[in-house]
Amino acid sequence: MDNPKKSVLGRGLSALIPRGPRMEVSVTESAGRDTGEMGIIASIEVEKIQSNPFQPRSDFDEESLEELTRSILEKGIVQPITVRRLGDVYQLISGERRLRAVQRAKLRQIPAYIIEVRSDEEMLELALIENIQREHLNPIEIAQAYQRLMTECRLTQEDVAQKVGKDRTTVTNFLRLLKLPEKIQEGVRKGKVSMGHARSLITIQNEKLQLRLYDRIVDEGLSVRRIEDLSRGSGKPASKSGKRAASKSSNIQNVEEKLRHALGTKVTVRTKGGGKGEIVLEYYSLDDLDRLLDVIYAGAKKR
């Protein structure tokens, strides 16, 4: 006998979508009453729908909700929400935006796909997977959903990747965002910086430097490439010094790496023989120069 839970969760998003061709027309008027069966689309009263306690989405764009509300008033609901029965009421599994838009439109009923969910753990997994695959979650919400699937549903990264239809590397990259300082996570959540920026900042071990570069991204609009240059020293190599750079000793390269992380800019150490040489620091604006001077002066005062 098949495991009933596995039969639902193993299908991932397919468990939440009615069988048959995808609906491209309004189902607002065509849905009938709830007959008590499972796997049916029925028109149910909005006031009987409880919110989803496992909703991974925390940010709802007001403008987008208004657009969806106008669309529903004009064309009806193309895709029903998904719910489970809880006695005489229903609990939302997916379709939070559609439900909110219907509430704004002051409609009394909404078409819903009613499925059987046997446990809260199953409910959590279905809700998270559906939102990841279908809703417009921001990168931090996606990362948090992946983390919840791992901790609360006891899944591995490989399991998560398989269920949401992503490569394991993709899942890993999202999870790494949760290691960033809260201020930067909030910036990613609100779209102040891109995921590309965030991934560049993750490579920096110094939290103060992470936050300093984050502020520069927001204030100066620095590109991802520039942040990579500042954080990892991966600027364009000078063609004349290419052979010399390749032949640098590991000791010199280690010194350059330490200085790059400490100063937050590209650093080049050049040897001239006889124990002499020079250290070249790059800066990209007068403000950046002032920042470097502040860092150097602060270090000198500690001596």
Beta strands, then each sheet from edge to edge (+ up, - down):
strand 1: 40-45
strand 2: 49-50
strand 3: 81-86
strand 4: 89-94
strand 5: 109-114
strand 6: 267-273
strand 7: 276-281
sheet 1: 1+ 5- 3- 4+ 2+
sheet 2: 6+ 7-
end
